[in-house]
Amino acid sequence: MTTSTRTPAGELSATAARHLLLHMTPNGSLGPEGEDLFVVRRGEGPYVEDADGRRYIDGLSGLYCCQLGYSYGPEFAEAADRQLRELCYSPLWTGSAHPTAIELAERLSRIAPVDIEHTFFSGGGAEAVETAWKIARRYHALNGQPGRTKAIARRGAYHGLTIGALSLTDDPGLTDPYGPSAIDTRFVSNTSRFGLAPGFADDTAFTAHLLAELEAEILAEGPETVAMLIAEPVQNRGGCITPPQGYWQGLRALADRYGFLLVADEVITAFGRVGEWFGGDLYGARPDMVTVAKGITAGYAPMGATLVSTRVTEVINQPGAVLNHGYTFAGHPLSAAIALRNLEIMERDRILDNVRGLQGDLAHRMAALTDLSIVGDVRGTGFFYACELVGDLDGGGFSDRARADLIVDLIPRRLREAGLLARVYNRSAPLVQIAPPLISDRALLDRIAEIVAGTLAEASAHI
């Protein structure tokens, strides 16, 4: 990586401590000069460099965004330059549109799940989820069922931090500070099998159990009150939780039987993360709506979108109906141009083929981590994996001291010292998660697995 005239790392950190409010961070606990702040200055390929010039493997693709890593800047800059010279801004508002958003919507319809033909753009994932909820409410009201005011989500799920999306998120630490939920939401089991009875290792039995629980909840609430169910094809929160065979087909059948809409939250899983354009394609999902963000632009610009099926648009687009919903920067020409270039690059450079070709090797390397006493379970698919950690050989939890020593301190510190940025959760189930850029080669994936294995082996020795 080249060097240039730079603001010193210490000065950057001190300025941030005085003026910048970080997200999901106890800002008041940072040192007065920003001593605890990790500042990323630049990126190249699958690596990032901190303000002191140290290089790291970006094992989380930024925040599941940077599918292509960091070296496609010149191509995206060319697309941005061309767009900005032609049109810097135009809203998708009150009968107005612009060519780049139109082209992107058409392009998305060609790779979207079956029956998905329309796109409503937004600024990010939480806005896309809010949009799905409002479209669902509008759909039912226009169908003469305004009483469908409840949502169903899954335990441990995360769907965003705006007040509506937060209502669909099952995490008291995130929801309790903001009072009552804006959406009346019921939560059912997710698809994690870890810690369940051995009989649930069978897909047929586990799927039947999950769908029976869901149907019982629908009947208890009253099917006529349920507007939509939202679920990720692979649930991020809780650790890359994959579904059993037949699960998404069962969700579709229940949605059809009881009249609610099925929403696949693909903010993380879309655009190649699991080796397909959409994660639901891997599991035979047929949702009514799909929410996306992150990988749609490979992190080179902000954008979100809600992809909507013909079944839904035939109702909300009926003559005289108005969808009173929108965002100022939705479908921004710059972001749309970058999204189009991203899709072009992904096809040209066969990014999905790279994931498909290497995912078996990564799966094998990750599965081997279960030999370590601290690893209770390994879950995931594609370039998206998590290790659930346990505090003893019987799979028990961690003491408060062990959490502080291992999960909060040793594991994240050792991963970073070894040159890997990964995610270490310390909420509910402790987890180590990786989601490397989709351009990663076999040698890089092996190196990621080696660093995780070495770190967790050291942690195991402390149990």
C-alpha positions as CSV (number, residue, x, y, z in Angstrom):
1,M,0.0,0.0,0.0
2,T,1.3,3.4,-0.9
3,T,1.8,6.2,1.7
4,S,0.9,9.9,1.4
5,T,0.7,12.9,3.6
6,R,-1.7,11.9,6.4
7,T,-3.2,13.3,9.6
8,P,-1.4,11.4,12.4
9,A,-3.4,8.6,13.9
10,G,-3.4,10.1,17.4
11,E,-4.8,13.4,16.1
12,L,-7.5,11.6,14.2
13,S,-8.6,9.6,17.3
14,A,-8.5,12.7,19.5
15,T,-10.6,14.7,17.0
16,A,-13.1,11.8,16.8
17,A,-13.4,11.6,20.6
18,R,-14.3,15.3,20.6
19,H,-16.8,15.4,17.7
20,L,-17.9,12.0,16.4
21,L,-20.7,9.9,17.8
22,L,-20.0,6.3,16.8
23,H,-22.9,3.9,16.2
24,M,-23.6,1.0,18.6
25,T,-20.8,2.3,20.8
26,P,-20.5,3.4,24.5
27,N,-19.1,6.7,23.3
28,G,-18.6,8.0,26.8
29,S,-16.3,5.1,27.6
30,L,-13.8,6.0,24.9
31,G,-10.6,7.6,26.1
32,P,-10.6,11.5,26.0
33,E,-8.0,11.3,23.2
34,G,-9.8,8.4,21.5
35,E,-7.2,5.9,22.7
36,D,-9.6,3.0,22.2
37,L,-10.7,4.0,18.7
38,F,-9.8,1.8,15.7
39,V,-9.4,4.1,12.7
40,V,-9.4,2.5,9.2
41,R,-7.6,4.7,6.7
42,R,-7.7,2.8,3.4
43,G,-8.3,-0.5,1.7
44,E,-6.8,-2.7,-1.1
45,G,-8.1,-6.0,-2.3
46,P,-9.4,-7.9,0.7
47,Y,-7.3,-5.9,3.1
48,V,-7.7,-2.7,5.1
49,E,-5.1,-0.5,6.7
50,D,-5.4,1.4,10.0
51,A,-4.3,4.9,10.7
52,D,-0.9,3.6,11.9
53,G,-0.3,1.7,8.7
54,R,-1.0,-1.8,9.9
55,R,-2.7,-4.1,7.4
56,Y,-5.6,-6.5,8.3
57,I,-7.6,-9.1,6.4
58,D,-11.1,-7.7,6.3
59,G,-12.9,-10.8,7.4
60,L,-16.2,-9.1,7.7
61,S,-16.4,-7.3,4.4
62,G,-16.7,-4.0,6.3
63,L,-20.1,-4.8,7.7
64,Y,-21.1,-7.5,5.2
65,C,-21.0,-4.8,2.5
66,C,-17.7,-4.9,0.6
67,Q,-18.3,-8.0,-1.5
68,L,-15.6,-7.0,-4.0
69,G,-13.0,-5.8,-1.5
70,Y,-11.3,-2.4,-2.0
71,S,-9.6,-2.4,-5.4
72,Y,-12.4,-1.6,-7.8
73,G,-12.3,2.1,-7.0
74,P,-11.2,3.3,-10.4
75,E,-14.1,1.5,-12.1
76,F,-16.6,2.8,-9.7
77,A,-15.1,6.3,-9.9
78,E,-15.5,6.2,-13.7
79,A,-19.2,5.2,-13.3
80,A,-19.7,7.9,-10.7
81,D,-18.0,10.6,-12.8
82,R,-20.1,9.8,-15.8
83,Q,-23.3,9.9,-13.8
84,L,-22.5,13.1,-11.9
85,R,-21.5,14.9,-15.1
86,E,-24.9,14.0,-16.6
87,L,-27.3,14.2,-13.6
88,C,-26.3,14.6,-9.9
89,Y,-29.8,14.3,-8.4
90,S,-33.4,13.7,-9.3
91,P,-36.1,12.2,-6.9
92,L,-38.3,9.2,-7.4
93,W,-41.2,11.3,-6.2
94,T,-44.7,12.3,-7.4
95,G,-44.5,10.9,-10.9
96,S,-40.8,11.7,-11.5
97,A,-37.9,9.3,-12.2
98,H,-34.5,9.2,-13.8
99,P,-32.9,6.8,-16.3
100,T,-30.4,5.2,-14.0
101,A,-32.9,4.1,-11.4
102,I,-35.2,2.8,-14.1
103,E,-32.3,0.7,-15.6
104,L,-31.4,-0.6,-12.2
105,A,-34.9,-1.6,-11.4
106,E,-35.2,-3.5,-14.7
107,R,-31.8,-5.1,-14.1
108,L,-32.8,-6.3,-10.6
109,S,-36.0,-7.9,-12.0
110,R,-33.9,-10.1,-14.2
111,I,-32.0,-11.7,-11.3
112,A,-34.7,-11.5,-8.6
113,P,-36.6,-14.5,-7.3
114,V,-39.6,-15.7,-9.3
115,D,-42.5,-13.3,-9.6
116,I,-40.5,-10.3,-8.3
117,E,-40.8,-7.6,-10.9
118,H,-40.8,-4.2,-9.1
119,T,-38.3,-2.3,-6.9
120,F,-38.9,0.5,-4.3
121,F,-35.5,2.1,-3.6
122,S,-34.4,3.4,-0.2
123,G,-31.2,4.5,1.5
124,G,-30.3,1.3,3.4
125,G,-31.5,-1.9,4.9
126,A,-33.6,-0.6,7.8
127,E,-35.5,1.7,5.4
128,A,-36.0,-1.3,3.1
129,V,-37.6,-3.2,6.0
130,E,-39.8,-0.2,6.9
131,T,-40.9,0.0,3.3
132,A,-41.8,-3.7,3.3
133,W,-44.0,-3.2,6.4
134,K,-45.8,-0.2,4.9
135,I,-46.4,-1.9,1.6
136,A,-47.8,-4.9,3.5
137,R,-50.2,-2.7,5.5
138,R,-51.2,-0.9,2.3
139,Y,-51.7,-4.2,0.5
140,H,-54.1,-5.6,3.1
141,A,-56.0,-2.3,3.5
142,L,-56.6,-2.2,-0.2
143,N,-57.8,-5.8,0.0
144,G,-60.4,-4.8,2.6
145,Q,-58.4,-6.2,5.5
146,P,-57.2,-3.2,7.5
147,G,-57.2,-5.3,10.7
148,R,-54.0,-7.1,9.6
149,T,-51.7,-5.0,11.9
150,K,-49.4,-7.7,13.4
151,A,-46.0,-9.0,12.2
152,I,-44.2,-12.2,12.9
153,A,-40.4,-12.4,13.2
154,R,-38.0,-14.9,14.6
155,R,-36.3,-15.0,18.0
156,G,-32.9,-13.4,18.0
157,A,-33.5,-11.7,14.7
158,Y,-32.1,-8.3,13.8
159,H,-33.9,-6.3,11.0
160,G,-32.6,-2.8,11.6
161,L,-32.6,0.1,14.0
162,T,-35.2,2.6,12.8
163,I,-38.2,2.5,15.1
164,G,-40.2,0.3,12.8
165,A,-37.5,-2.1,11.9
166,L,-36.5,-2.2,15.5
167,S,-40.0,-3.5,16.3
168,L,-39.1,-6.6,14.3
169,T,-35.8,-7.1,16.1
170,D,-35.7,-9.4,19.0
171,D,-33.0,-8.0,21.3
172,P,-34.1,-6.3,24.5
173,G,-30.8,-4.5,24.8
174,L,-31.7,-2.7,21.5
175,T,-35.4,-2.3,22.0
176,D,-36.0,-1.6,25.7
177,P,-34.3,1.9,25.7
178,Y,-36.9,3.1,23.3
179,G,-40.1,2.0,24.9
180,P,-43.1,0.2,23.4
181,S,-42.8,-1.3,20.0
182,A,-44.2,0.6,17.0
183,I,-45.3,-2.6,15.4
184,D,-47.2,-5.4,17.2
185,T,-44.8,-8.2,16.6
186,R,-44.8,-11.9,17.7
187,F,-41.6,-13.9,17.7
188,V,-41.2,-17.6,16.9
189,S,-38.3,-19.9,17.0
190,N,-35.4,-19.5,14.6
191,T,-33.8,-22.4,12.8
192,S,-30.8,-23.1,15.1
193,R,-30.6,-26.7,16.2
194,F,-27.7,-26.2,18.6
195,G,-28.7,-27.5,22.1
196,L,-31.9,-29.1,20.8
197,A,-32.9,-32.7,21.2
198,P,-31.0,-35.2,18.9
199,G,-34.2,-36.0,17.0
200,F,-34.2,-32.5,15.4
201,A,-31.1,-33.4,13.5
202,D,-33.5,-34.8,11.0
203,D,-34.7,-32.1,8.6
204,T,-38.2,-33.4,8.2
205,A,-38.8,-33.6,11.9
206,F,-37.3,-30.2,12.6
207,T,-39.1,-28.4,9.8
208,A,-42.4,-30.0,10.9
209,H,-41.7,-28.8,14.5
210,L,-40.9,-25.2,13.4
211,L,-43.9,-24.9,11.1
212,A,-46.3,-26.3,13.7
213,E,-45.1,-23.8,16.3
214,L,-45.6,-21.0,13.7
215,E,-49.0,-22.1,12.7
216,A,-50.1,-22.4,16.4
217,E,-48.9,-18.8,16.9
218,I,-50.9,-17.6,13.8
219,L,-54.0,-19.3,15.0
220,A,-53.6,-18.0,18.6
221,E,-53.2,-14.4,17.3
222,G,-56.0,-14.7,14.7
223,P,-54.9,-15.2,11.1
224,E,-56.9,-12.2,10.1
225,T,-54.7,-9.9,12.2
226,V,-51.3,-11.0,10.7
227,A,-49.9,-8.8,8.0
228,M,-46.5,-10.3,7.3
229,L,-43.8,-12.6,8.4
230,I,-40.1,-11.5,8.0
231,A,-37.1,-13.8,8.1
232,E,-33.6,-14.0,6.7
233,P,-32.7,-17.0,4.6
234,V,-29.6,-17.3,6.8
235,Q,-30.2,-15.5,10.1
236,N,-27.2,-13.3,10.9
237,R,-27.9,-12.5,14.6
238,G,-27.4,-15.7,16.5
239,G,-24.7,-16.8,14.2
240,C,-25.3,-17.6,10.5
241,I,-28.3,-19.9,11.2
242,T,-29.3,-21.9,8.1
243,P,-32.8,-23.4,7.6
244,P,-33.6,-27.1,7.3
245,Q,-34.8,-28.5,4.1
246,G,-38.5,-27.6,3.3
247,Y,-38.6,-24.8,5.8
248,W,-39.1,-21.9,3.2
249,Q,-41.6,-24.0,1.2
250,G,-43.5,-24.4,4.5
251,L,-43.5,-20.7,5.1
252,R,-44.9,-20.1,1.7
253,A,-47.6,-22.6,2.2
254,L,-48.6,-21.0,5.5
255,A,-48.6,-17.5,4.0
256,D,-50.9,-18.7,1.3
257,R,-53.2,-20.5,3.7
258,Y,-53.6,-17.6,6.1
259,G,-53.3,-14.7,3.8
260,F,-50.2,-12.8,5.2
261,L,-47.2,-11.7,3.1
262,L,-43.8,-13.4,3.3
263,V,-40.8,-11.1,3.4
264,A,-37.2,-12.4,2.9
265,D,-34.7,-10.0,4.6
266,E,-31.7,-10.3,2.3
267,V,-29.8,-7.2,3.4
268,I,-26.8,-9.5,4.2
269,T,-27.5,-12.6,2.1
270,A,-28.2,-11.1,-1.3
271,F,-25.6,-10.5,-4.0
272,G,-23.4,-13.5,-3.6
273,R,-22.8,-13.9,0.1
274,V,-24.0,-17.5,0.0
275,G,-23.0,-18.2,-3.7
276,E,-26.3,-17.1,-5.3
277,W,-27.7,-13.7,-6.3
278,F,-30.2,-14.2,-3.4
279,G,-29.8,-16.4,-0.4
280,G,-33.4,-17.6,-0.7
281,D,-32.6,-19.1,-4.1
282,L,-30.4,-21.6,-2.2
283,Y,-33.5,-22.8,-0.2
284,G,-36.3,-22.6,-2.7
285,A,-37.8,-19.5,-1.1
286,R,-40.7,-17.7,-2.9
287,P,-41.2,-14.5,-0.9
288,D,-43.7,-11.7,-1.7
289,M,-41.0,-9.1,-1.0
290,V,-37.3,-9.1,-0.6
291,T,-35.3,-6.4,1.3
292,V,-31.7,-5.7,0.2
293,A,-28.9,-3.2,0.8
294,K,-25.2,-3.6,1.6
295,G,-23.9,-5.8,-1.3
296,I,-26.1,-4.1,-3.9
297,T,-23.3,-1.5,-4.3
298,A,-20.5,-3.6,-2.8
299,G,-20.1,-0.8,-0.2
300,Y,-19.1,1.8,-2.7
301,A,-22.2,3.9,-2.1
302,P,-25.3,3.7,0.2
303,M,-28.4,2.1,-1.2
304,G,-31.3,-0.1,-0.1
305,A,-34.3,-1.5,-1.9
306,T,-37.5,-3.5,-1.4
307,L,-38.2,-5.9,-4.3
308,V,-41.9,-6.5,-4.7
309,S,-43.8,-9.3,-6.3
310,T,-46.5,-8.9,-9.0
311,R,-49.1,-10.3,-6.6
312,V,-48.5,-7.3,-4.4
313,T,-48.1,-4.6,-7.0
314,E,-51.3,-5.7,-8.7
315,V,-53.1,-4.5,-5.6
316,I,-51.1,-1.5,-4.5
317,N,-51.0,-0.2,-8.1
318,Q,-54.7,-0.4,-8.7
319,P,-56.2,2.7,-10.3
320,G,-56.6,5.5,-7.8
321,A,-54.4,3.9,-5.1
322,V,-51.5,6.0,-3.8
323,L,-48.4,4.6,-2.0
324,N,-47.8,7.5,0.4
325,H,-44.3,6.6,1.2
326,G,-40.8,7.8,0.1
327,Y,-37.3,8.9,0.8
328,T,-35.5,12.0,-0.5
329,F,-32.4,10.1,-1.6
330,A,-34.0,6.8,-2.6
331,G,-32.6,5.6,-5.9
332,H,-30.1,8.4,-6.0
333,P,-28.5,8.6,-9.5
334,L,-25.0,8.2,-8.1
335,S,-25.9,5.1,-6.0
336,A,-27.9,3.6,-8.8
337,A,-25.0,4.0,-11.2
338,I,-22.6,2.3,-8.8
339,A,-25.1,-0.5,-8.2
340,L,-25.3,-1.1,-12.0
341,R,-21.5,-1.2,-12.3
342,N,-21.4,-3.6,-9.3
343,L,-23.7,-6.0,-11.0
344,E,-21.7,-5.7,-14.2
345,I,-18.4,-6.5,-12.4
346,M,-19.9,-9.4,-10.5
347,E,-21.0,-11.0,-13.7
348,R,-17.8,-10.2,-15.7
349,D,-15.5,-11.4,-12.9
350,R,-17.6,-14.4,-12.1
351,I,-17.9,-13.6,-8.4
352,L,-20.6,-16.1,-7.7
353,D,-18.5,-18.8,-9.3
354,N,-15.7,-17.9,-7.0
355,V,-17.9,-18.4,-3.9
356,R,-19.4,-21.6,-5.3
357,G,-15.9,-23.0,-6.1
358,L,-14.4,-22.3,-2.7
359,Q,-17.3,-22.6,-0.3
360,G,-16.7,-26.4,0.2
361,D,-13.1,-25.8,1.3
362,L,-14.1,-23.0,3.7
363,A,-16.9,-25.3,5.1
364,H,-14.3,-28.0,5.7
365,R,-11.9,-25.7,7.5
366,M,-14.6,-24.2,9.6
367,A,-16.1,-27.5,10.6
368,A,-12.7,-28.6,11.9
369,L,-13.0,-25.9,14.6
370,T,-15.6,-28.1,16.5
371,D,-12.6,-30.1,17.7
372,L,-11.7,-27.2,20.0
373,S,-13.3,-27.4,23.5
374,I,-14.5,-23.8,23.3
375,V,-16.5,-24.3,20.1
376,G,-19.9,-25.7,20.6
377,D,-21.2,-25.3,17.1
378,V,-20.2,-24.1,13.6
379,R,-22.9,-22.8,11.3
380,G,-23.1,-21.1,7.9
381,T,-22.8,-21.5,4.2
382,G,-21.0,-19.7,1.3
383,F,-18.6,-17.1,2.6
384,F,-20.7,-16.6,5.8
385,Y,-19.8,-18.6,9.0
386,A,-20.1,-18.4,12.8
387,C,-18.7,-20.4,15.7
388,E,-20.8,-20.5,18.8
389,L,-18.6,-20.6,21.9
390,V,-19.2,-22.6,25.0
391,G,-17.7,-22.2,28.5
392,D,-17.0,-25.9,29.4
393,L,-16.8,-29.3,27.9
394,D,-20.5,-30.0,28.5
395,G,-21.5,-27.0,26.4
396,G,-22.3,-24.8,29.4
397,G,-22.2,-21.0,29.5
398,F,-19.5,-18.7,30.5
399,S,-19.1,-17.1,33.9
400,D,-19.1,-13.3,34.0
401,R,-15.3,-13.4,34.5
402,A,-14.8,-15.8,31.6
403,R,-16.9,-13.6,29.3
404,A,-14.8,-10.5,30.3
405,D,-11.5,-12.3,30.0
406,L,-12.1,-14.3,26.8
407,I,-15.0,-12.9,24.8
408,V,-14.5,-9.2,25.5
409,D,-10.7,-9.2,25.8
410,L,-8.6,-12.1,24.6
411,I,-10.4,-13.3,21.5
412,P,-11.0,-10.0,19.8
413,R,-7.5,-8.8,20.8
414,R,-5.7,-11.9,19.5
415,L,-7.7,-11.9,16.2
416,R,-6.7,-8.3,15.5
417,E,-3.1,-8.9,16.6
418,A,-3.0,-11.7,14.1
419,G,-4.2,-9.3,11.4
420,L,-7.8,-10.4,11.1
421,L,-11.0,-8.3,11.4
422,A,-13.8,-10.6,12.5
423,R,-16.9,-10.1,14.6
424,V,-17.0,-11.3,18.2
425,Y,-20.4,-11.1,19.8
426,N,-20.9,-10.8,23.5
427,R,-24.7,-10.8,23.5
428,S,-26.8,-13.8,24.4
429,A,-24.8,-16.6,22.7
430,P,-21.1,-15.7,22.3
431,L,-20.0,-16.0,18.7
432,V,-17.0,-15.4,16.4
433,Q,-18.2,-14.6,12.8
434,I,-16.6,-14.2,9.5
435,A,-17.9,-12.9,6.2
436,P,-14.9,-12.3,3.9
437,P,-15.0,-10.5,0.6
438,L,-16.3,-12.6,-2.2
439,I,-13.1,-12.1,-4.2
440,S,-11.1,-14.0,-1.5
441,D,-9.0,-16.9,-2.9
442,R,-8.3,-20.2,-1.3
443,A,-5.0,-19.1,0.4
444,L,-6.7,-16.1,2.0
445,L,-9.7,-18.3,3.3
446,D,-7.1,-20.8,4.7
447,R,-5.3,-17.9,6.4
448,I,-8.6,-16.7,8.0
449,A,-9.4,-20.2,9.2
450,E,-5.9,-20.6,10.6
451,I,-6.1,-17.3,12.6
452,V,-9.5,-18.2,14.0
453,A,-8.3,-21.7,14.9
454,G,-5.2,-20.4,16.6
455,T,-7.1,-17.8,18.5
456,L,-9.8,-20.2,19.7
457,A,-7.2,-22.8,20.6
458,E,-5.5,-20.3,22.9
459,A,-9.0,-19.4,24.4
460,S,-9.7,-23.1,24.9
461,A,-6.6,-23.4,27.0
462,H,-8.1,-20.9,29.4
463,I,-11.3,-22.7,30.1
